[in-house]
């Protein structure tokens, strides 16, 4: 959902998933950059549509998604018709966080691997918080998170390569009773700040009405008013 008070087309986060391949991705486009929403959606879509596995080469998968996303971002902008003031900004490129998650069945177990650049987070909970990745302390938010860059726009070439910042990766096994939450920074920070009060239950108990639950938290000023992306993954027999 977009920041309260903003229009839906001002939403700059993105979430993509492929349930058949058990791939999930969220991204938080940086508001200060032009076409951040296009860059975020290009990143999440590039991963879930790819055939590359995080289990094999996490850093390579992130780098490949970044390069494939650059092509979607670049071709999604009509450079020739941009007004000069927007072109001057867009040519500098866009920025976004990225969190990728992949799962697979190994016998009767479900293994997972997640990779991240920036402060979009994965949580694994049962009756308590088991995994908090890549951030585990709410005070770490807001300290200039690492971001993936699209590279420069036109007249730079579409196939120009960009460097990939440090990629953090975590691996684990899903156990009976586990649930997962994917969240961009505002939700993630709220979850960690209130971890002793089991705040994830608000999200887990309202999967069909997260918008209303989150809007209430923002209106009570216990969650920062920002673009919000939160997804709950549950497991059944």
Beta strands, then each sheet from edge to edge (+ up, - down):
strand 1: 13-18
strand 2: 23-28
strand 3: 95-96
strand 4: 98-106
strand 5: 109-117
strand 6: 121-125
strand 7: 129-133
strand 8: 148-149
strand 9: 168-174
strand 10: 179-183
strand 11: 230-234
sheet 1: 1+ 2- 4+ 5- 9+
sheet 2: 3+ 8-
sheet 3: 7+ 6- 10+ 11-
end
